[in-house]
Every structure is written in C-alpha cells, then in structure tokens.
C-alpha cells in the first residue's frame, strides 16, 4: 500500500530502497512493453538440482531478468558472477533467448570486474538501472 501526503496525493517511493521493491519496480517498468512479464518465475533446475527462480521472465521473447541491488557493502556484487553462470547455463540448456542482470544502487565497488567477467557469458548482459531507468536495453 502506498503512502499518501496530507492532501491525499500518492508519495512516490524510492525503488532503490529495498531489494524486493526494486524487483517489483523492474517488472513494472517492463510491463508496458511486455504485458505478460512474470515475477518470480521458476525456469528449471540449477546445476545443484535446486529450483532456479528468476526475478522477471518475459515469455514473449523467452528473456530472463535478474535484479541485483547494492546500496551498501554486501553480497549482491559477489553473487553476480554466479548469477551470470546460472543464467548462461539456463539459456543454453533450456533454450531461453537472452538474460539480463539489472544492477541498481550506488554501493557497487567491483563493477569494472563484473564487466570483465561478463565477457565470458554471451547470453547475459549487464544493465545499470541508474543509466537506463526505462530499461530500454531489455
């Protein structure tokens, strides 16, 4: 439920405040272009046999979208290389067309390294939310 001003107007919340809200926001941004976009979609097993759930799945284009928010020091940036690996594997093994990882927040410290690592994964593209808030690359 949204917060309202004293005049009853909706207060726009910051989508970069919390990771779950950011995931939902990314799906909302994509919905005008891809009306069938689905949140939290299971796409098959990971290499360890556990269920692989992506943050957003776009059935129209068989595209996978993972969302990572890094506002302060933490593990989101450390999880990105593994996420690239699992998304690349899903594209090749299960026939998904492409995958994107949307990076949000201002706490990224190894972004240059992530782009170097990303060159190993032809089916995965990094997208920086602050540079493309309309997610036009997806």
TAFENDA-V216429 format. One record per residue. N is the residue number from 1. RES is the residue in one letter. PSI is psi in radians with two decimals (999 if undefined). OMEGA is omega in radians with two decimals (none if undefined). D_FIRST is the distance of its C-alpha to the first C-alpha in Angstrom with 2 decimals. Layout:
N_RES_PSI_OMEGA_D_FIRST ; N_RES_PSI_OMEGA_D_FIRST
//
This chain:
1_X_2.39_-3.11_0.00 ; 2_X_2.76_3.09_3.81 ; 3_X_2.58_-3.12_6.77 ; 4_X_2.61_3.03_9.54 ; 5_X_3.04_3.11_13.27 ; 6_X_-0.32_3.12_15.77 ; 7_X_0.06_3.11_16.64 ; 8_X_0.14_3.12_13.32 ; 9_X_2.51_-3.12_13.01 ; 10_X_2.34_3.07_10.04 ; 11_X_2.21_3.12_10.79 ; 12_X_2.11_-3.14_11.51 ; 13_X_2.71_-3.14_10.72 ; 14_X_2.01_-3.11_13.82 ; 15_X_-0.27_-3.13_13.97 ; 16_X_0.20_-3.11_16.89 ; 17_X_-0.70_-3.06_15.30 ; 18_X_2.48_-3.05_14.93 ; 19_X_-0.68_-3.11_16.79 ; 20_X_-0.72_3.09_14.24 ; 21_X_-0.61_3.12_11.87 ; 22_X_-0.72_3.08_15.19 ; 23_X_-0.83_-3.13_16.23 ; 24_X_-0.71_3.14_13.29 ; 25_X_-0.76_3.13_13.92 ; 26_X_-0.76_3.11_17.60 ; 27_X_-0.75_3.11_17.19 ; 28_X_-0.67_3.12_15.26 ; 29_X_-0.63_-3.10_18.15 ; 30_X_-0.41_-3.04_20.68 ; 31_X_-0.68_3.11_19.50 ; 32_X_-0.63_3.13_21.22 ; 33_X_-0.62_-3.12_24.42 ; 34_X_1.48_-3.04_24.01 ; 35_X_-0.41_-3.11_22.08 ; 36_X_0.19_3.13_22.85 ; 37_X_2.36_-3.07_21.46 ; 38_X_2.39_3.07_20.29 ; 39_X_2.59_3.03_18.31 ; 40_X_1.07_-3.08_20.05 ; 41_X_2.26_3.05_23.29 ; 42_X_2.26_-3.05_26.42 ; 43_X_0.17_-3.11_29.38 ; 44_X_3.04_-3.10_32.27 ; 45_X_2.59_2.99_33.70 ; 46_X_3.09_-3.14_34.07 ; 47_X_-0.48_3.12_37.58 ; 48_X_0.05_3.12_37.14 ; 49_X_-0.21_3.12_36.39 ; 50_X_2.76_-3.13_32.75 ; 51_X_2.32_3.08_30.06 ; 52_X_2.01_3.14_28.95 ; 53_X_2.14_3.08_25.28 ; 54_X_2.71_-3.11_24.29 ; 55_X_-0.70_3.11_20.88 ; 56_X_2.35_3.04_21.40 ; 57_X_2.31_3.13_24.28 ; 58_X_1.73_-3.06_25.53 ; 59_X_-0.53_-3.12_27.90 ; 60_X_-0.61_-3.08_29.41 ; 61_X_0.10_-3.08_31.09 ; 62_X_0.81_-3.09_30.96 ; 63_X_2.43_3.12_29.23 ; 64_X_2.43_3.11_27.53 ; 65_X_2.17_3.05_24.98 ; 66_X_2.49_-3.07_24.38 ; 67_X_2.25_3.13_22.03 ; 68_X_2.18_3.14_23.21 ; 69_X_2.21_-3.12_21.65 ; 70_X_1.58_3.13_24.21 ; 71_X_-0.54_3.13_23.23 ; 72_X_3.04_3.07_25.88 ; 73_X_2.46_-3.11_28.87 ; 74_X_-2.78_-2.98_28.13 ; 75_X_-0.13_-3.10_28.69 ; 76_X_-0.81_-3.11_26.72 ; 77_X_-0.50_3.11_29.78 ; 78_X_-0.44_3.14_32.09 ; 79_X_-0.31_-3.06_30.40 ; 80_X_-0.79_3.14_30.75 ; 81_X_-0.70_3.10_34.44 ; 82_X_-0.66_3.11_33.84 ; 83_X_-0.71_3.09_30.92 ; 84_X_-0.79_3.14_33.34 ; 85_X_-0.84_-3.09_35.90 ; 86_X_-0.63_3.11_33.73 ; 87_X_-0.72_3.09_32.39 ; 88_X_-0.79_3.14_35.96 ; 89_X_-0.77_-3.14_37.22 ; 90_X_-0.73_3.13_34.65 ; 91_X_-0.81_-3.09_35.63 ; 92_X_-0.77_-3.04_39.31 ; 93_X_-0.67_-3.02_39.32 ; 94_X_0.08_3.01_36.90 ; 95_X_0.40_3.04_37.41 ; 96_X_2.56_-3.01_34.11 ; 97_X_-0.76_-3.08_34.92 ; 98_X_2.84_3.10_33.21 ; 99_X_2.57_3.10_30.60 ; 100_X_2.52_2.97_28.63 ; 101_X_2.05_3.13_27.22 ; 102_X_2.05_-3.14_24.68 ; 103_X_2.14_3.13_25.27 ; 104_X_2.72_3.10_22.68 ; 105_X_2.98_-3.07_22.98 ; 106_X_0.27_-3.09_26.06 ; 107_X_0.21_-3.11_27.42 ; 108_X_2.24_3.14_29.61 ; 109_X_-0.25_-3.09_33.22 ; 110_X_0.54_-3.07_34.96 ; 111_X_-0.74_3.14_33.76 ; 112_X_-0.71_3.12_37.40 ; 113_X_-0.67_3.12_38.25 ; 114_X_-0.69_3.11_35.38 ; 115_X_-0.61_3.07_36.74 ; 116_X_-0.81_3.12_40.19 ; 117_X_-0.68_-3.09_39.05 ; 118_X_-0.44_3.13_37.12 ; 119_X_-0.34_3.11_40.49 ; 120_X_-0.26_-3.00_41.40 ; 121_X_1.67_-3.03_38.70 ; 122_X_-0.39_-3.11_39.44 ; 123_X_0.07_-3.05_36.52 ; 124_X_2.33_3.11_33.86 ; 125_X_2.37_3.04_32.70 ; 126_X_2.39_3.11_30.79 ; 127_X_2.20_3.11_28.39 ; 128_X_2.01_-3.06_27.28 ; 129_X_-0.77_-3.09_23.82 ; 130_X_-0.43_3.11_24.78 ; 131_X_-0.27_-3.08_27.84 ; 132_X_1.25_-3.06_26.27 ; 133_X_-0.28_3.06_22.61 ; 134_X_-0.08_-3.13_23.11 ; 135_X_0.76_-3.08_24.53 ; 136_X_-0.33_3.12_27.52 ; 137_X_-0.29_-3.11_29.73 ; 138_X_999_none_27.93
//
